[in-house]
């Protein structure tokens, strides 16, 4: 039996969208944010959905957005689950 592949969540999609909008590769985003390429890939692919605040701050700073913009989709999703 093969493991079921999870769809990327709102944070994954938002991060990928913002990175593409900034015309940054994962490698360049890693350089600017201080977050490893592997961690960025894990977030974008939905393998990790709960990054630390320091990770979010680094990514948001490198992308020129507020942390709230990165997690907005996650917040909306959780509100809808209640």
C-alpha positions as CSV (number, residue, x, y, z in Angstrom):
1,X,0.0,0.0,0.0
2,X,1.4,3.4,-1.0
3,X,1.2,6.4,1.4
4,X,-1.6,8.8,0.5
5,X,-0.2,12.1,-0.7
6,X,-1.6,15.2,1.1
7,X,-2.6,18.3,-0.8
8,X,-0.7,21.4,0.1
9,X,-2.7,23.6,2.5
10,X,-3.3,27.3,2.5
11,X,0.1,28.2,3.9
12,X,1.9,26.2,1.3
13,X,-0.1,27.8,-1.5
14,X,0.4,31.3,-0.1
15,X,4.1,30.9,0.3
16,X,4.6,29.5,-3.2
17,X,2.4,32.3,-4.7
18,X,4.3,35.1,-2.8
19,X,7.7,33.6,-3.8
20,X,6.6,33.4,-7.4
21,X,5.3,37.0,-7.3
22,X,8.7,38.2,-5.9
23,X,10.5,36.3,-8.8
24,X,12.6,34.4,-6.2
25,X,13.9,30.8,-6.5
26,X,13.8,28.7,-3.3
27,X,17.5,29.2,-3.1
28,X,17.3,33.0,-3.3
29,X,14.5,33.0,-0.7
30,X,16.6,30.9,1.5
31,X,19.5,33.3,1.2
32,X,17.4,36.3,2.0
33,X,15.3,34.8,4.8
34,X,17.8,32.6,6.6
35,X,15.5,29.6,6.2
36,X,16.9,26.5,4.6
37,X,15.9,25.5,1.1
38,X,14.7,22.1,2.4
39,X,12.4,23.8,4.9
40,X,11.0,26.1,2.2
41,X,10.4,23.1,0.0
42,X,8.7,21.2,2.9
43,X,6.4,24.2,3.6
44,X,5.5,24.6,-0.1
45,X,4.8,20.9,-0.6
46,X,2.7,20.7,2.5
47,X,5.0,18.3,4.4
48,X,5.3,20.8,7.2
49,X,2.3,23.0,8.1
50,X,3.4,24.6,11.4
51,X,6.6,26.6,11.1
52,X,8.1,28.5,14.0
53,X,7.6,32.2,14.4
54,X,11.2,32.8,13.6
55,X,10.7,31.0,10.3
56,X,7.6,33.0,9.5
57,X,9.4,36.3,10.3
58,X,12.3,35.4,8.1
59,X,10.1,34.4,5.2
60,X,7.8,37.4,5.5
61,X,10.8,39.8,5.7
62,X,12.4,38.4,2.7
63,X,9.1,38.5,0.7
64,X,8.3,42.0,1.9
65,X,5.0,41.1,3.5
66,X,3.6,40.9,7.0
67,X,3.5,37.5,8.7
68,X,-0.3,37.9,8.7
69,X,-0.3,37.7,4.9
70,X,1.6,34.4,5.1
71,X,-0.8,32.8,7.6
72,X,-4.1,34.5,6.5
73,X,-5.2,31.5,4.5
74,X,-4.5,29.2,7.5
75,X,-6.5,31.4,9.8
76,X,-9.5,31.5,7.4
77,X,-9.3,27.7,7.0
78,X,-9.3,27.2,10.8
79,X,-12.2,29.6,11.3
80,X,-14.3,27.7,8.8
81,X,-13.6,24.4,10.6
82,X,-15.1,25.6,13.9
